[in-house]
């Protein structure tokens, strides 16, 4: 294999790696939102506090996706 083929291969692996890294935050955001909706259904008077906590959870979970996006650029 020459250098061009090796570079193309490592680029393709990085894309697959990011695709796999995006699965975790996607599942995490889904769980955070579903549990928040369930909690609001159980105790509607806490809706404001639960929504703030939900948005914080979503932000922290999406930070994992951004780390997964930046990692191939750092190490390649």
N, C-alpha and C positions, 0 to 999 in steps of 0.2 A: 504494500500500500504506500502511496506517496503522501506527501504532507497535506495536499488538498483534500484527499479522501479522509484522512484522519481528522482534519478540522471540521469537515462536514459531519462526520460521525459524532464527534463530541458536541457539536451544535444540536444535532438531533436528540442526543441523550439529555441535554439540558432542557429542551422543550418537553420531553417526556417527564423529566424530573419535576418541572414546574406544574405540569398537569396533575401529577400525583400529589404534589404539595398543596394544590388548590382544593383537593377533595376534603381534607381535614377541616379547614375553615368553613367550607360550604356546609358540611354536616354540623359543625359547631354553631353556626349562625341559626340554622334550622332548629336545633335543640333549644337555644336560648330564647328564640321567639316563641316556640311552641310552649315552653314552660311558663313564659311570661303571660301568654294568653290564658293558659290554664289557671295561673295564680289570680289573674284579674277576674276570671269567671267565678273563682271561689270567694274572693274578697274584693269587690268592686271599689270599696273606699280607699284601697291602697294603690289604685291605678297610677296615680302620678309618680309615686315613689318607685313603683315597679318598672314604669317606662324609663325612668332615668337610669335605673340599674341595667335595664335591657340594653339601652344605647351604649352604656359603658362596656358591657359584655360583648356587644357586636364590634365595637372599636378595637378591643383587645384581641378578639378573634381574627379580625381582618388584618391586624398587625402581623399575624403569622403568615398570611398570604403574601404580604409585602416582603417579609423576610425570605419566603420561598422564591419570590420573583427576583430579589436582589442577589441571592446566593450564587446562582450560576454566573452572574457578571463578575462577582468578586473572585471566584475560584477558577474561572476559565481563562 
